[in-house]
Amino acid sequence: MSLARDEFGAAVVAGKVYTFGGMTGERGNDLKIVERYDPAADDWTRLPSLPRARSALRAGAVGARVYLVGGAIRNEPATLVESFDTQTSTFRTEPPLPTARFGHVVVAIGERVYAIGGFGQRGATDAVEALDTRSGAWVKLAPLPTPRYNLAAAVLHGQIYAIGGRSTGDALTTVEIYDPATDRWRPGPSLPEPLANFDAATVNDTIHAVLHSTHLTLRAGSARWERAAPLALARHGLAVVAVGGTLLAIGGCTVGLHDSPVTEAFAAGPGG
């Protein structure tokens, strides 16, 4: 990236990665920066800035539009929701998030954008809310069984996996799985070690969770996480996305608390 940063939102549209906002430093400045990465050309392009700077926001793509949900504005949880049209590079204000939060997760399935968990006005929240992008209405859904923030999420076979995070202080090994069809949660395979302030993505029917030197994978139908190749540059607060059969780990903060602009690629095999 052109600017080293962490705690930014990221989403993939038509094979390109879009990154939004973030911050510099452990409690640094909120950012307005927006960039697009083209993996085929290995090239970053600056795009029009966010209307309002924020960090710890999360992003989900529906069609050509990326929805930017919540986040922190001057270290306070926000209800702000905007969408970015990747075809015209313009922003639009969307209905606000019912529960203000940052450090949550956002995933998009079909025409819905789901916001799960996070840190709200009273600490870790169990709030699960979905924006119907056709009607513009937020819907309250079954709460997260374990309230937490700084978690990660991935979608596997239409199910949402809420992975790790924190409820109070210590990181968790908790994994819980949400079925959008039934609006129900169930326990998932626990992580072999606690993780927080990390990210995850799905490639070839396998979930990849990445933090510092830890790279864990969970194959569809498996009851156990496995270990895979670690990052060359250990980082937290990074974004992990999938483009085709490749996993990309972008930006973040190193163990020495220095923000990084580095992008690394992991080519997953046919089995994940």
Secondary structure, 3 states (H helix, E strand, C coil): CCCCCECCEEEEECCEEEEECCECCCCCCECCCEEEEECCCCEEEEECCCCCCCECCEEEEECCEEEEECCEECCEEECCEEEEECCCCEEEECCCCCCCEECCEEEEECCEEEEECCEECCEECCCEEEEECCCCEEEECCCCCCCCECCEEEEECCEEEEECCECCCCEECCEEEEECCCCEEEECCCCCCCECCCEEEEECCEEEEEECCEEEEEECCCCCCEECCCCCCCEECCEEEEECCEEEEECCEECCCCECCCEEEEECCCCC
